[in-house]
Amino acid sequence: MKFKNLIITAFSLSLILSSAGNVFANSTESINSVIKLQIGSKKVYVNNVEKNSLQVAPFIKNQSALVPIRFVSENLNAQLEWNPQKQEITINKDSKKMILTINKNESIVNGKIVKMDSSATLINGTTFVPIRFISENLNASVTWDQKTSTIEIKSMNSEPFEDNTPTTPVTEVNNEKDRDEIIAVLTKNTVAMTNDDVETFMSTYNTLAESKEKLVQVFASDPSIFSVENVELTSNDGINAIVKFTRIQERTGIYNGQLGTIKLRMTADVKLIKVNEQWKINSFTNSVVKPF
């Protein structure tokens, strides 16, 4: 495997699991619904009642919030069908018929192709779609609370009701403390890459779709030494943070017929989220790798 491929594979969070077995069922549980979800949390409320935990928590991808389409659609009184051969989901609600295909960033709504903010994503048997798809196609309004990373999805014909959902306390921002904790997470991630420690590497991420087996192959294919050069905190609200991150990679090999070492510097914007009081990596964006 070429070195460039190692970098792309190791740092990307947009790698998608190609798994099947996500069976959808029809539901008429709720016609008038208010659904509340939180990024990084498996807890979910419908009309102020806590439901069974989600298998996979909602997450951020390509600056879009992705939510589990099965759970949301069923609670908005939509009917779903899953075609494992085509990896397609068909959703019917009122006069609309929507077709989504796993790993495609477009849907077909009443026969017309509609672009989506992000592709439909299958993770551990749960299919996720960008929240904008819900608001535009399932007759629902969507509210986003930046401070608590909470999503409220309300069917347009919902009746008003008293909101008794437990509120998430506003997190006090401590930039110095958070920066130290973020540096520790990125260092842990970097050391794990050097040591081919896949389990530790995976533990530093909030959601990582790449399988453990695939990462083992990637790490083994190109032994390198990684080190953290710089971490600059650019944004932090106590739950979501962005840092400018620089990492150095040293790789020894045969270059132009001679044994030598190549050094590469990677710079990237790293997005992180605090889950259960621990910072986790969400994504690497704007990555640039240059030799020096």
FILOSE-677574 format. One line per 2 residues: number of its first residue (from 1); for each residue x, y, z of C-alpha. Coordinates in steps of 0.2 Angstrom, whole numbers, plus 5000, padded with zeros to 4 digits. Example, Ala and Ser with C-alpha at 12.3 -4.5 7.8 and 13.67 -1.06 7.14 Angstrom:
// residues 2
1> 5062:4978:5039; 5068:4995:5036 $
***
This chain:
// residues 292
1> 5000:5000:5000; 5006:5017:4996 $
3> 5010:5029:5010; 4997:5042:5004 $
5> 4984:5028:5005; 4989:5025:5023 $
7> 4987:5043:5028; 4969:5044:5020 $
9> 4964:5028:5028; 4970:5031:5045 $
11> 4963:5048:5047; 4946:5047:5038 $
13> 4930:5046:5048; 4919:5045:5032 $
15> 4924:5027:5029; 4907:5017:5028 $
17> 4904:4999:5034; 4897:4988:5020 $
19> 4886:4978:5031; 4868:4972:5029 $
21> 4854:4965:5040; 4846:4982:5044 $
23> 4828:4976:5044; 4815:4989:5045 $
25> 4797:4987:5051; 4781:4997:5049 $
27> 4775:5007:5065; 4760:5017:5069 $
29> 4766:5021:5087; 4764:5039:5086 $
31> 4756:5051:5073; 4759:5067:5083 $
33> 4777:5066:5090; 4791:5077:5097 $
35> 4808:5067:5096; 4823:5073:5105 $
37> 4841:5066:5102; 4858:5072:5107 $
39> 4874:5071:5097; 4885:5058:5105 $
41> 4871:5051:5116; 4861:5035:5114 $
43> 4847:5042:5125; 4831:5047:5115 $
45> 4814:5055:5121; 4798:5054:5112 $
47> 4784:5066:5119; 4795:5067:5134 $
49> 4795:5049:5137; 4813:5041:5137 $
51> 4813:5026:5125; 4825:5011:5123 $
53> 4843:5017:5120; 4848:5019:5102 $
55> 4861:5006:5096; 4872:5020:5089 $
57> 4872:5038:5094; 4868:5052:5082 $
59> 4884:5060:5076; 4892:5074:5065 $
61> 4898:5071:5048; 4904:5084:5035 $
63> 4896:5097:5046; 4879:5089:5046 $
65> 4870:5080:5060; 4866:5063:5056 $
67> 4851:5054:5064; 4844:5036:5064 $
69> 4831:5036:5050; 4822:5020:5056 $
71> 4818:5027:5073; 4814:5044:5067 $
73> 4803:5039:5053; 4793:5026:5063 $
75> 4789:5039:5076; 4784:5051:5062 $
77> 4771:5038:5056; 4781:5033:5040 $
79> 4782:5016:5033; 4799:5009:5028 $
81> 4806:4994:5018; 4824:4988:5016 $
83> 4831:4980:5001; 4847:4971:5006 $
85> 4852:4967:4988; 4851:4985:4982 $
87> 4856:4992:4999; 4840:5003:4997 $
89> 4828:5011:5009; 4810:5015:5003 $
91> 4801:5027:5014; 4782:5031:5012 $
93> 4773:5045:5021; 4757:5053:5015 $
95> 4759:5056:4996; 4778:5055:4996 $
97> 4789:5040:4991; 4807:5042:4995 $
99> 4821:5030:4990; 4839:5031:4998 $
101> 4854:5021:4994; 4868:5017:5006 $
103> 4884:5028:5003; 4874:5039:4991 $
105> 4872:5058:4994; 4856:5059:4984 $
107> 4839:5052:4986; 4824:5050:4975 $
109> 4808:5059:4980; 4793:5055:4970 $
111> 4804:5051:4955; 4815:5066:4956 $
113> 4833:5066:4961; 4837:5076:4977 $
115> 4854:5080:4983; 4858:5077:5002 $
117> 4870:5086:5013; 4879:5069:5017 $
119> 4877:5051:5011; 4865:5039:5019 $
121> 4877:5029:5031; 4875:5012:5038 $
123> 4884:5009:5055; 4882:4993:5065 $
125> 4865:4989:5057; 4858:5007:5059 $
127> 4856:5018:5044; 4859:5037:5047 $
129> 4853:5052:5036; 4857:5070:5037 $
131> 4844:5080:5048; 4839:5091:5034 $
133> 4832:5076:5024; 4820:5074:5039 $
135> 4814:5092:5039; 4812:5093:5020 $
137> 4803:5076:5017; 4794:5070:5032 $
139> 4783:5085:5036; 4793:5089:5052 $
141> 4802:5104:5059; 4819:5103:5066 $
143> 4827:5113:5080; 4846:5112:5084 $
145> 4853:5118:5101; 4871:5122:5098 $
147> 4875:5123:5117; 4869:5106:5121 $
149> 4870:5098:5104; 4852:5093:5105 $
151> 4840:5090:5090; 4822:5092:5092 $
153> 4811:5084:5078; 4793:5089:5078 $
155> 4779:5083:5067; 4770:5097:5059 $
157> 4753:5092:5065; 4759:5089:5083 $
159> 4749:5097:5097; 4757:5108:5110 $
161> 4762:5099:5126; 4771:5103:5142 $
163> 4790:5100:5140; 4796:5090:5155 $
165> 4811:5082:5146; 4826:5082:5158 $
167> 4837:5097:5153; 4855:5095:5149 $
169> 4865:5108:5160; 4875:5121:5150 $
171> 4893:5115:5151; 4905:5127:5159 $
173> 4919:5131:5146; 4937:5129:5153 $
175> 4948:5132:5138; 4964:5128:5147 $
177> 4958:5111:5155; 4949:5106:5138 $
179> 4965:5110:5128; 4975:5099:5140 $
181> 4962:5085:5138; 4961:5087:5119 $
183> 4980:5086:5118; 4980:5070:5128 $
185> 4967:5062:5117; 4977:5067:5101 $
187> 4993:5061:5108; 4985:5044:5113 $
189> 4979:5043:5095; 4996:5047:5088 $
191> 5005:5035:5100; 4993:5021:5096 $
193> 4997:5023:5077; 5015:5021:5080 $
195> 5013:5006:5091; 5000:4998:5079 $
197> 4988:4998:5094; 4971:4997:5085 $
199> 4960:4996:5100; 4967:5011:5108 $
201> 4967:5021:5092; 4948:5016:5090 $
203> 4944:5021:5108; 4949:5039:5104 $
205> 4935:5042:5091; 4917:5045:5094 $
207> 4911:5036:5079; 4923:5026:5068 $
209> 4915:5016:5054; 4931:5007:5048 $
211> 4932:4989:5055; 4945:4984:5067 $
213> 4951:4971:5055; 4954:4984:5041 $
215> 4963:4995:5053; 4975:4981:5058 $
217> 4979:4978:5039; 4982:4997:5037 $
219> 4994:4999:5052; 5003:4983:5047 $
221> 5006:4988:5029; 5016:5004:5033 $
223> 5026:5005:5050; 5030:5023:5054 $
225> 5034:5034:5069; 5021:5047:5072 $
227> 5023:5062:5084; 5012:5077:5089 $
229> 5020:5094:5083; 5007:5107:5088 $
231> 4989:5108:5094; 4980:5125:5093 $
233> 4962:5126:5101; 4952:5137:5089 $
235> 4934:5134:5095; 4926:5127:5110 $
237> 4909:5128:5118; 4912:5115:5131 $
239> 4904:5101:5121; 4911:5103:5103 $
241> 4928:5109:5099; 4939:5112:5084 $
243> 4958:5112:5084; 4972:5116:5072 $
245> 4983:5100:5073; 5000:5096:5066 $
247> 5007:5079:5066; 5024:5072:5060 $
249> 5027:5055:5052; 5044:5047:5049 $
251> 5045:5032:5038; 5060:5022:5034 $
253> 5061:5013:5017; 5070:5011:5000 $
255> 5069:5028:4991; 5078:5029:4974 $
257> 5087:5013:4977; 5094:5018:4994 $
259> 5088:5015:5012; 5082:5032:5019 $
261> 5069:5041:5029; 5056:5052:5023 $
263> 5047:5065:5035; 5030:5071:5032 $
265> 5020:5085:5040; 5001:5083:5041 $
267> 4990:5098:5046; 4972:5097:5049 $
269> 4956:5104:5057; 4951:5091:5070 $
271> 4933:5091:5077; 4930:5084:5094 $
273> 4915:5081:5105; 4914:5078:5123 $
275> 4905:5062:5127; 4902:5056:5145 $
277> 4915:5070:5151; 4928:5063:5139 $
279> 4934:5071:5123; 4932:5060:5107 $
281> 4938:5064:5089; 4924:5066:5077 $
283> 4933:5070:5061; 4949:5076:5052 $
285> 4945:5090:5039; 4956:5100:5027 $
287> 4970:5088:5029; 4986:5093:5020 $
289> 5001:5081:5020; 5018:5088:5014 $
291> 5036:5081:5014; 5049:5092:5023 $
***
